[in-house]
Amino acid sequence: MAAVRRTFTCIDFKSFCMLYKSLVRPHLKYGVTSWFPYKVKDINAIEKVQKRATEQVKQISHLIYSERLKRLDLPTLHYRRHRGDMIEVFKILHGINDSEVSGDILKLSKNTATKAHSLKLTTLPSRLELRRNSFAVRVVKPWNSLPEEVVNGIYRQSF
């Protein structure tokens, strides 16, 4: 962000979004699937970078953070991390990822009597907080709450 700030004195919405999405956000996103911030201080530190970056657009710098995100059409980094997790689970369960890489980290539930979708995951036991926040454990509850259409990749677009 410092390079963008030094290079541009006045930046508009379109330029900011293009520069932010291509230069800054990849650094904030890198390795987030394996290193998932779960402590409030870590989440706030990462979100603070995006918060300060959105203040660079002078036309909206006076607005609160959530309003700046709406105007710039940017989601929070917290939302993007969870969305990324659900995409990874989808890829693993549908065989899109390399099977050697994904391995058997997710366990499908053997209980077929539920009203939920057919790809329901089972929770792996975990004693330690670090394990509870690992990928295979943290994705189970959000994945199981998704509707059947999303889990199976059936989308209807209406134009």
N, C-alpha and C positions, 0 to 999 in steps of 0.2 A: 504494500500500500504506500510505503514511503516513496518508492520510485514513481508511482502514479501521481502522488501529491506534489512531488518536485517538478514533474513534467507538465502537468496541467494545472493552470491557475483557476479556471472556471470549467466545470465539466457538466455536461447535460445528462439526462436520464439514459439515453441510448448508449452513449460512449461509456458511461460509468458501468452499466450492466455488462457490456462487452468486455471491458478491461477487468472488472471484478471477477466475472465468471471464468475468464481465461487465465488470469495471472494470480489471483489471490485464493479463490475458493479451492482449486486443486490442492494447495498446500494444507488447507484446513481439513480436507477430506481424505488425504492420503493415509492409508493404513487404518482407517476408522473401523473396518470390520474386525480386525484383530485387536486393535487398541481402541476400545470403545470407552469413552469417558463416562463414568458412572458417579463419580464424586461431584457434588455441587460446585466445588471450587474449580474443577477441571472444565465442567460444562460452561460455567460462567466465563472462564478465561477464554475459551474458544469462541463463544458467542460474542464476547466483548470486541473481538477483532472485526466481526461483521458489523456490529453496532457502530463502531468508530468509523468503519469504511463508509457506511451509508450517510454519515454526517458530512462527507466530502461533497455531496450534491447540494449546492447552496440553496436551490429553490425549496428544498424540503428539510434542510438541516434543523429548522425550528420545531419540527414535528416530533412526536414520541416515536420510539423505535418501531413498534408494531405498525404504526401508520406509514412510516418510511418504507417498511418492507412491502406493504400493500401497494404503495405508489410505484415502487420499483419492480413489483411482481416477483419478489424473492421470498422463498420460504425460510423459516428459521433453520439453523443448522441441526437442531434437535430433530425436527421433522425429517430432514434429509437423511440423517443417520438411520432413523427407524424405517423410512421408505427403502433405503439401501439394504437393510437387513431383510426386509420382506422380499425384495427382488432376488437376493442371494438364496434365500430359502426356496423360492420358486424355481430358480435355476438348478439347485441341487436336487430337488424332488422330481423335476421333469427331465433330468439327465442332460441339461444344457452345459453344465460345468464339467470339466475333466473329472472323471470318477476317481482317478488316483489322488487328485488334490482334495476333493470334497470328502472322500472316504465314507465312513459310516458315522458321521458326527451327529446326524439327526435320526431319531428312532420313531417310526410310525406307530401309532396306537393300535393295539390288537382289538380294542373294543369297537365293534362295528354297530353296536346297538344305539349309538348316539344319533341325535338329529343333525349333528354337525356334518361337515364335508368329509369325503372319503380319505383325504390326506391329513387327517388330524395327527398331531405329534404328541408324544408322551414326554413328560417332564423327567429329566435325568436327576438323580439325587445329588444334592450338593450341600456340604456343610459350611464351606468357607465363602465369604462374601465375594472374593475374587472369582470363584467358580460360578456363583450365582449370576454374575454379570458377564460370563463368557458367552460366546455366540450361541452355542447349542442349548443353553438354558434360557437366555434372555428372549429368544425369538419364539418360544413355544406358545406362550399366552397370547401375544398379538396375532400370531399365525392362525391359531385355532379360532380366534374371534372373527376372522375374515369370512365373507360369504362364499358360497360354492362357486359362483361365476368367476370371482377373482382367483381363487385357488386353482381352478382348472384352466384358467386363461381364456375364458369365454367372455368376449366383450361385444357389446352392442353399441355402436356409435349412431347417434341420431344427429342429423344435420338439418 
